[in-house]
């Protein structure tokens, strides 16, 4: 199942509106602030997931099953929030 985080849904909504009105520069000031906030939240999500996935690979590669399971649980918890 592919989850859609509320931030990603809002980014899509703002993009649809921007395209309809002729560009992001025509969004209201509040919408521009919201867009900036959504982009920051998205960046944080991506950095966390990428970091955890890199650690999971290292744990797997070193044969540390306990550490690997812990990291995978943290990844799953973060991805669950994306549904």
ABEGO torsion letter per residue (X at the ends): XBBBBAAAAAAAAAAAAAAAAGEAAABBAAAAAAAAAAAAAAAAAAAAAAAAAAAAAAAAAAGBAAAAAAAAAAAAAAAAAAX
